Amino acid sequence: LCCPDEARLNSRYMALIVLLLLTEDPGFCADAHRLKVPKAELGGGRPLLNMSLGSLMNVALVRAMRHNLTHDWDMYLHSNCLASVANLSAHSHGLSGYACHRLMALLSDLRKAYKKLLKRRAAAAEQEAAAAAAAAAA
């Protein structure tokens, strides 16, 4: 889900839609958290060992969202990744420590992005008020 080149954009959206549809099934989510994956690599990092498929999906979705926050700002991707994580969360148990850590890091990133957005909006409102006051004085 974290594909930087534009040629794979359609594949990324298709994979995300399929994952979103799968996570809407409670049976799939429950089974995903029971099924253990002995070893997985998500690229560039250390191998993830003895992690449930649900934890692995959470890690992949969080990586996609964090990449999206810093590079793309694609709201469609972001909202669908969050929806998939929310669908998985109802059946989460035994989440790996790494998956929990990545989820908390995402929450921290989202909080920072929200604070930055609030500051931008406040600055824009100040500028607009100053421009209106200047126009009224003229």
N, C-alpha and C positions, 0 to 999 in steps of 0.2 A: 504493500500500500504506500510505500515511501519511495516512489519512482521520480527521480529528478528530471529525466528527459521527457519532452512533450510527446514523443512517439508512443509512449506507453500510457498516456493519460486515459484513453478509453479502457484499457485493460485494468487500470487502477480503479476506475469507477465501477466497472463490471464486477470485479472481485469484491468491492465494498458492498454493492447491492446484494450480491449472493450471500455474503456474510451477514448482512442485516436481515435478510429473509430467513436464514438459518437460525439466527439468534432469537427470532420471534417465536420459535418453537420451544416451549419449556422442556420437553424431553431432550432435545438436542443440547440445550444449555446444561441440564443436569448431567447428561452423559459426558459432555466436554470436561466438566470438572472432576469426573471420576476417572476418565481415561488418562493414563500416565504416558508421557513421551520421554523415552530414556535419554535422548540427546537431540538437541536442536541448535542450529546456528542461525542467527538473524542477520549476519553480515557485519563484519568489522569489530565485533565484540567477542567476548568470551563465550564458549559453548554453554548452553543452558541445559543442565542435567536434571533428570527425574522431576520434571515439571508437568503439571496437568495441562491438557490441551486448553482448558479454560484460561489458565494462567498465561500460557503462551499466546493465546489470542488477545488477552488484555495487554500484554507487553507489545505485541505488534501494533495494536490499535493506538496505544499511547505513543509509540515511536512515530507513527504516522501523524498524530495530532501535534506532537511537539515539533516535528519537521514543518508541518503546515503553519504553526504559529510563527516560526522564525523565517520561513521562506515564501510560502505561497499565499497565505490568507484566503484560502478557498473555503467559504462558509458552507458550501454543500458537503464537501469532504468532512469538515469538522463536525457538522451537526449529525451526519450519518455515523461517524466513528463514535461520537458520544452516545448516540442511540444504541449502537451495538454493545458498548460497554454497559449501558444501563440495562439492556436486556440480559446480559450475562450476569449482572450483579445480583439479581434476585436468587440465583442458584449458586452463588459463590460460596465455597467452603474449602478450606485447605489451600487458599491462595498462597503461592510461593512468596518468600520474603522479597525476592527481586521484583516480582510483579507489584507487590504492595508499595515498594520503594518507588517504582516508576509511576504508579498512580499518584502518590503523594507529590512527586516532583512535578507532574502535570498540573495538579491543583495549585501548586506554588506558582507555576508559569502563568496559569490562567488568572490568578489573583494579581500578579504583576501587570499583565496585559490590561486587565480591567482598570487598575489604578492609573495606568498610563493613559487610557482612553478617557477617564474622568478628568485628568489634568488637561488633556487637549481640549475637551469640551468646555472646561472652565475658562481656559485661555481664549478660546474662540468667542465665548460669551462676553468676556471682558473687552476684547477688541471690538466686538459689535456694539457694545454699550458705549465705548469711547468714540467710535465713529458716529454713532447716533447723536451723542452729546456735542460733538464737533460740528455736525451738520445743523443741529438746532441752534448753536451759538452763531453760526454764520449767516 
